[in-house]
Amino acid sequence: MKDLKCIVKKWLKIIIEFCLNPRFLLCFGIGWMITNGWAYIATGFGLWLDIDWLFAVGAAYLTALWIPFTPEKIITVIIAIFLLKKMFPNDKKTLERLYKMKESVKKTTKNYRAKRKAKKAKAAALKKAKLECAKKKLQKQKRKRHLAKKSRRVNRI
């Protein structure tokens, strides 16, 4: 359990350091403005200046954002990372941390896929063994029926 606790602490530290980087925060703010900040501004201006269509567009988009499982947050982070790479190409520390996180996710995914593949192979082998066992049982039953049929013929004669 301590191992899991250490892993979680390590990941939290890495993520917090990455997210609280001033350059990333700037890029995240720009990404947020691109994905949904404009809707808050449009809603505010629509109410303040009595522009019904502007309020309607902003409110409709904001309503859609508050639906569970909207991909807006993911898109915002992707845009922020893209902007970080384009705006600050010389920020080696942040880009290196991002690269390490990417490699770690790849490694974890690879391990997970290998485990799943092994589990599927084991299940397939078990299924094959059960099928073979069922075939042998069926053959035994056929032999018993055949012998019983032969013995009935002999008894008739």
N, C-alpha and C positions, 0 to 999 in steps of 0.2 A: 504494500500500500504506500509505503514511503517513496518507492521508486516512481509511482504514478504521480504522487504529490510533487516530487522534484521535477518531473517532466512538465507538469502543468505550470509550475512556477517559472521554469526556464522559458517556456513558450509565451507566457504572459509578459515576462520581462522583455523578450525580443519584440513582441507585437506592440507593447506600450512604447518602447524606445523608438520603434519605427514610426508609429502613428503620431507621437508627440514631437517629431522632428519638425522644426519651423518650416522647412522647405516643403515637406509633405503636407503640413497643415495648410499652407498657401495653395498648393495644388488641389487639395481636397476641397477647400473653399470655392475655388474656381469650378471644379467638377460639380460641386453641389449647386452652384448658381446655374450651371448648364442644365442639370437634370431637373431640379425642382425649385430653385430659388426664384426663377422668373415667375413662377406661378404665384408665389406669395406676394411678390411685388405687384403683379397684375391684379390680384385680388384686392390688395390694399389701395392701389390707384383707382380701380374700378369703383370701390366704395366711396373713396374720398372725392373723386371727380364726377360721380354719378354716371359712369359709362357702363351700361348694363351688359353689353357684349363682352367687355374686358373682364368684368367681374365673373360672368358666366363661364368664360374659358378658363380663367384661373381657378375658380372653385371646382369646376368639373375635373380638371387635372389633379388638383389636390385631393379630391374625393377618391379618384382612382389610385392615388399614392397610398392612401390609408387603408386600402384593401389588403388583407394579409397576403403574404407571399408575392408581393410585387418585386420585380428584379431591379428596382431603382437603386437600392443601396449597393448592390453588386456592381451595377453599371457606373455608379458614382466612384467607387473605389478603382475600377478599371480605368476610368477617365483620369483620375488623380495620378495613378501610377504612370499612365502614358504621358501626362503633362510633366510629371517629375523627370522622366527620362529625357523629354524634349527640352524642358526649360533649364534643367541643371545636369547636363551630361558630365560635368566634372566632379559631381558629388559622389566620390568613390565609396565612401563609407555606407551611405544609404543604399546605393545601387548594389554594393557587395552583399549587404544584409538581405536585400530583396532577392538576389540571385541565390543565396544560401537557403532562404525560405523556399524558393521554387524547387531547388534540388532536394531539399528535405521532403517536400510534398511528393515529388517524383519517386523518391526512394520508398516512402511509406506506401504509396500506391502500388509500386512494383511488388513489395512484400505482401501486401493485401491480395493482389491478383495471384501471386504464387501460392498463397495459402488456399485461396478459393479453388484454384486449379487442382491442387493436391486433394482437397476435400471432394471435388467433383470426381476425380479419378478414383478415389477410395469408394465413393458411392456407386460409381459405375462398376467397379470390381465386385462390390457386394451384390449389386443387382444381377451381374453376370453369374456369380456363384449361386444365387438363389434360383435363377433360371435353369442352370445346369442341374441343380438338385431337384427341381420340379420335373425336368425332363427325365431324370433317372427314375423318379417315383412313377411317372406315367409309363415308362417302359416296363417297370416291375409289374404294374397293374395289368398291362397288356399281356405280359408273359403268364401271369396268374390266370387271366381270363382264357388265354389260349390253352393252357394246361387243363383248366376246368372243362373246357369244351371237348378236348381230347378224351378226358376221363369219362365224360358223359357218353361219347361215341363208343368207347370200349365197353362201358356198362350195358349199353343197349344190345350189343352183340352178344 
